[in-house]
Amino acid sequence: MADKPRIKLPKEAAKGEVVQIKTLVSHVMESGQRKDAQGKTIPRKIINKFACEFNGKPVFACALEPAISANPYIQFDARIDEAGTFKFSWTDDDGTVITAEEKIALKA
């Protein structure tokens, strides 16, 4: 989980434009159902929540379950009415939160 999340969104958009946002975070997403070489169950460790805010307002959120693959990729759309900052957060089972921010400007 040491890798920085990858975020892809335009650097600028026209007012009212709907933009596509793509995120990818490195994470093993261990389901808790596999066993190690000694036959012991590997504890569950998944990202169970993703959220995105724009200028402090919620844009998109979802709950993730053990069936999600490693390195979860999430794609969604957002309407841009003003310049600002997107804040992304991924929350793990143990309470660890991975965060990232990306700015977007309005086209002149």
Secondary structure, 3 states (H helix, E strand, C coil): CCCCCEEECCCEECCCEEEEEEEECCCCCECCCCECCCCCECCCECEEEEEEEECCEEEEEEECCCCCCCCCEEEEEEEECCCEEEEEEEEECCCCEEEEEEEEEECC
